Structures are given as structure tokens and as C-alpha cells.
Amino acid sequence: MFYCPSGVVFSPEHDTLVISLTDGSFHVIYDISSNPTAESQLDSTKARSFSSSDLSSISRRVFIQVEGGAIPHAEMNRINGMVSFGGFPIVSWAHE
């Protein structure tokens, strides 16, 4: 199943694009200006500090905490918008 994008944040200092989808997931595209890839490739000069899976997990944990308890895994964390707040990597989003 495909979900619509609900937010986009670009970080020039990390050369990274973060996209949120309406299903509550986050997706990171690295090296967006030169060789875009969704795969984090660590090397000796650049250390990746976040991944799509990390950001999606954080989003889910925030959703569960805000909603006040155990939420069935099948319940979707629907994100309606995501923006950078005070500069990347701080983001804020609205969910339902």
C-alpha cells in the first residue's frame, strides 16, 4: 500500500531529505544533492546519526505516549503534517 507524503524537511548540512508519510512512517534520503540513496552508508568521514527506522520508531513511541497507553500495533499513527522546528534535526508533526 502507498501513502501520501505529509511533510518534507531538507538539511543542507547533512545533505539529507526526511519525508513523513500519512501512515506515520519517516523516510530518510541521504546524499540528496549528489547520489541519492535510502541506504545509510557509513564511512570514516561521515557518521549517520539517524535512519528511517529510528525516526519511525521514535514517532510511534511518541504517539503511544501522547495517546496514553497501550495502542494495538495495527492502529495507524496518521501524520497530517511535519515541519522543521528551530532547525534540523528537530521536527514537529501533527497526528491523529
VODO-214298 format. One record per atom (N, C-alpha, C): residue number from 1; x, y, z. Coordinates in steps of 0.001 Angstrom, whole numbers, plus 500000, padded with zeros to 6 digits. Last residue first. Layout:
N
ATOM   n     px     py     pz
ATOM NUM      X      Y      Z
...
END
This chain:
96
ATOM   n     px     py     pz
ATOM  96 496924 511989 514292
ATOM  96 495584 511660 514800
ATOM  96 495497 510170 515025
ATOM  95 499493 514522 514542
ATOM  95 498999 513176 514260
ATOM  95 497589 513011 514795
ATOM  94 501873 516770 513386
ATOM  94 500519 516618 513919
ATOM  94 500043 515223 513547
ATOM  93 505285 517375 514368
ATOM  93 504270 516862 513462
ATOM  93 502921 516821 514182
ATOM  92 508569 518717 514157
ATOM  92 507295 518622 514868
ATOM  92 506273 518118 513867
ATOM  91 512082 518233 514571
ATOM  91 510874 518327 513772
ATOM  91 509647 518210 514661
ATOM  90 515445 518931 514596
ATOM  90 514228 518999 515406
ATOM  90 513030 519164 514486
ATOM  89 517952 518910 513374
ATOM  89 517078 517770 513183
ATOM  89 515821 517796 514039
ATOM  88 516870 521807 511645
ATOM  88 517033 520363 511606
ATOM  88 518073 519978 512646
ATOM  87 515161 524476 513326
ATOM  87 516287 523927 512579
ATOM  87 516379 522423 512691
ATOM  86 512834 525035 514648
ATOM  86 514081 525538 515209
ATOM  86 515305 524987 514517
ATOM  85 511426 522421 513181
ATOM  85 511130 523338 514275
ATOM  85 512450 523780 514888
ATOM  84 510145 521344 510104
ATOM  84 511319 521561 510930
ATOM  84 510964 522613 511976
ATOM  83 507048 519502 510022
ATOM  83 507893 520638 509664
ATOM  83 509121 520659 510572
ATOM  82 504326 517635 508901
ATOM  82 505604 517598 509604
ATOM  82 506442 518758 509099
ATOM  81 500977 516380 509063
ATOM  81 501927 517414 508663
ATOM  81 503184 517311 509502
ATOM  80 499562 514178 509800
ATOM  80 498916 515123 508897
ATOM  80 499830 516253 508461
ATOM  79 499981 510785 510321
ATOM  79 500636 512094 510400
ATOM  79 500029 513003 509343
ATOM  78 498539 508276 512136
ATOM  78 498355 509074 510920
ATOM  78 498945 510471 511103
ATOM  77 499373 505517 513161
ATOM  77 499750 506837 513666
ATOM  77 499700 507773 512463
ATOM  76 497014 502883 513153
ATOM  76 497930 503744 512420
ATOM  76 498135 505073 513142
ATOM  75 496944 499841 514799
ATOM  75 496397 501203 514755
ATOM  75 497426 502152 514169
ATOM  74 498359 497511 515050
ATOM  74 497642 497717 513793
ATOM  74 497059 499126 513683
ATOM  73 499237 497494 517651
ATOM  73 500206 497801 516601
ATOM  73 499516 498092 515268
ATOM  72 497126 499146 520005
ATOM  72 497380 497994 519139
ATOM  72 498300 498373 517986
ATOM  71 498602 500841 522655
ATOM  71 497887 501024 521394
ATOM  71 498157 499777 520556
ATOM  70 498711 501616 526018
ATOM  70 498887 500568 525010
ATOM  70 497986 500821 523811
ATOM  69 498892 505194 526580
ATOM  69 498897 503780 526933
ATOM  69 499054 502854 525765
ATOM  68 498390 507903 525626
ATOM  68 498177 507456 526991
ATOM  68 498104 505972 527236
ATOM  67 499002 509350 523424
ATOM  67 497661 508775 523471
ATOM  67 497371 508081 524800
ATOM  66 501676 509927 523954
ATOM  66 500689 511017 523924
ATOM  66 499272 510479 524051
ATOM  65 502829 507343 523744
ATOM  65 502918 508106 524988
ATOM  65 501856 509205 525051
ATOM  64 502262 506673 521066
ATOM  64 501766 505828 522164
ATOM  64 501769 506593 523480
ATOM  63 503647 508758 519733
ATOM  63 502216 508553 519530
ATOM  63 501614 507755 520690
ATOM  62 506284 508227 520527
ATOM  62 505646 509492 520915
ATOM  62 504135 509356 520804
ATOM  61 506642 505737 519259
ATOM  61 506725 505831 520729
ATOM  61 506078 507119 521242
ATOM  60 506412 506519 516552
ATOM  60 505447 505568 517128
ATOM  60 505452 505649 518651
ATOM  59 508666 508182 516302
ATOM  59 507326 508702 516035
ATOM  59 506263 507815 516684
ATOM  58 510690 506318 516786
ATOM  58 510508 507448 517706
ATOM  58 509105 508020 517540
ATOM  57 510344 504690 514525
ATOM  57 510175 504130 515878
ATOM  57 509944 505226 516904
ATOM  56 510984 506487 512475
ATOM  56 509647 505892 512516
ATOM  56 509354 505312 513900
ATOM  55 513691 506990 513098
ATOM  55 512707 508079 513153
ATOM  55 511281 507542 513213
ATOM  54 514815 504387 512729
ATOM  54 514932 505106 514005
ATOM  54 513846 506171 514136
ATOM  53 514190 503884 509999
ATOM  53 513657 503026 511050
ATOM  53 513707 503700 512423
ATOM  52 515702 505860 508750
ATOM  52 514250 505810 508566
ATOM  52 513605 505009 509688
ATOM  51 518196 507067 511099
ATOM  51 517754 506267 509957
ATOM  51 516234 506348 509852
ATOM  50 520975 509035 512222
ATOM  50 519567 508661 512251
ATOM  50 519232 507877 510990
ATOM  49 523610 509606 511867
ATOM  49 523107 509636 513240
ATOM  49 521640 509254 513338
ATOM  48 526339 508474 510138
ATOM  48 524884 508651 510074
ATOM  48 524341 508583 511490
ATOM  47 529345 510064 509726
ATOM  47 528628 509121 510589
ATOM  47 527138 509434 510504
ATOM  46 531887 510340 507407
ATOM  46 530512 510727 507725
ATOM  46 529877 509659 508605
ATOM  45 534435 509260 507162
ATOM  45 534296 510709 507214
ATOM  45 532901 511179 507609
ATOM  44 534339 506493 507031
ATOM  44 535176 507095 508063
ATOM  44 534997 508597 508177
ATOM  43 530853 505672 506510
ATOM  43 532260 505624 506149
ATOM  43 533049 506385 507206
ATOM  42 527751 504106 506009
ATOM  42 528720 504687 506923
ATOM  42 530114 504605 506331
ATOM  41 525005 504638 504355
ATOM  41 526320 504062 504090
ATOM  41 527343 504774 504964
ATOM  40 521667 503913 504325
ATOM  40 522711 504588 505076
ATOM  40 524035 503880 504814
ATOM  39 519649 504057 501536
ATOM  39 520501 503200 502368
ATOM  39 521580 504029 503036
ATOM  38 518469 505676 499804
ATOM  38 517728 505447 501046
ATOM  38 518530 504595 502012
ATOM  37 520269 508152 497994
ATOM  37 520066 506755 498371
ATOM  37 519277 506693 499673
ATOM  36 521614 510318 495530
ATOM  36 520544 509983 496473
ATOM  36 520397 508487 496720
ATOM  35 524235 511817 495126
ATOM  35 523971 510413 494811
ATOM  35 522875 509911 495753
ATOM  34 523904 514700 495502
ATOM  34 524905 514098 494630
ATOM  34 524559 512684 494178
ATOM  33 521917 515653 497190
ATOM  33 522402 516531 496120
ATOM  33 523364 515860 495149
ATOM  32 521387 513633 499079
ATOM  32 520332 514041 498157
ATOM  32 520857 514882 496988
ATOM  31 522568 511877 500959
ATOM  31 523326 512388 499801
ATOM  31 522391 512866 498697
ATOM  30 519601 509994 501893
ATOM  30 520949 510513 502134
ATOM  30 521571 511004 500828
ATOM  29 516431 510169 502971
ATOM  29 517199 510028 501735
ATOM  29 518524 510745 501955
ATOM  28 514304 508569 505203
ATOM  28 515474 509417 505055
ATOM  28 516140 509108 503716
ATOM  27 511009 508595 506315
ATOM  27 511957 508029 505359
ATOM  27 513069 509040 505118
ATOM  26 508590 507598 508706
ATOM  26 509552 508594 508251
ATOM  26 510552 507890 507342
ATOM  25 505064 506871 509103
ATOM  25 506466 506489 508902
ATOM  25 507296 507685 508428
ATOM  24 502415 507469 509210
ATOM  24 503205 507655 510427
ATOM  24 504662 507288 510279
ATOM  23 501018 507462 506889
ATOM  23 500891 506254 507717
ATOM  23 501712 506347 509005
ATOM  22 501698 509741 505482
ATOM  22 500476 509778 506290
ATOM  22 500287 508531 507141
ATOM  21 505269 510209 505895
ATOM  21 504097 509753 505144
ATOM  21 502889 509737 506071
ATOM  20 507966 512498 505741
ATOM  20 506996 511754 506548
ATOM  20 505836 511381 505638
ATOM  19 511328 512616 504791
ATOM  19 509943 512670 504328
ATOM  19 509084 511888 505315
ATOM  18 514297 514338 504716
ATOM  18 513443 513479 505544
ATOM  18 512007 513698 505094
ATOM  17 517355 514469 503096
ATOM  17 515944 514807 502992
ATOM  17 515164 513816 503848
ATOM  16 520650 515749 503494
ATOM  16 519657 514722 503771
ATOM  16 518250 515284 503617
ATOM  15 523046 517066 504028
ATOM  15 522719 516661 502660
ATOM  15 521689 515531 502685
ATOM  14 523516 518202 506413
ATOM  14 523617 516743 506385
ATOM  14 523407 516177 504979
ATOM  13 523167 520873 505726
ATOM  13 524410 520486 506417
ATOM  13 524607 518982 506479
ATOM  12 520591 520929 504587
ATOM  12 521767 521115 503733
ATOM  12 523068 520666 504408
ATOM  11 517909 519058 505028
ATOM  11 519022 519519 505840
ATOM  11 520250 519684 504953
ATOM  10 514457 519342 504518
ATOM  10 515774 519204 503909
ATOM  10 516818 519783 504844
ATOM   9 511448 517714 505027
ATOM   9 512449 518582 505644
ATOM   9 513791 518286 504982
ATOM   8 508037 517321 504450
ATOM   8 509379 517187 503885
ATOM   8 510288 518186 504592
ATOM   7 504933 515553 504912
ATOM   7 505915 516562 505285
ATOM   7 507271 516257 504693
ATOM   6 503366 513628 503895
ATOM   6 502701 514620 504736
ATOM   6 503668 515695 505221
ATOM   5 502803 511653 500975
ATOM   5 503718 512395 501837
ATOM   5 502935 513414 502657
ATOM   4 500474 508883 501062
ATOM   4 500876 510209 500590
ATOM   4 501905 510835 501533
ATOM   3 501259 505426 500653
ATOM   3 500703 506516 501437
ATOM   3 501263 507840 500925
ATOM   2 500469 502251 499271
ATOM   2 501216 503500 499195
ATOM   2 500493 504580 499979
ATOM   1 500839 498829 500000
ATOM   1 500000 500000 500000
ATOM   1 500885 501235 500000
END
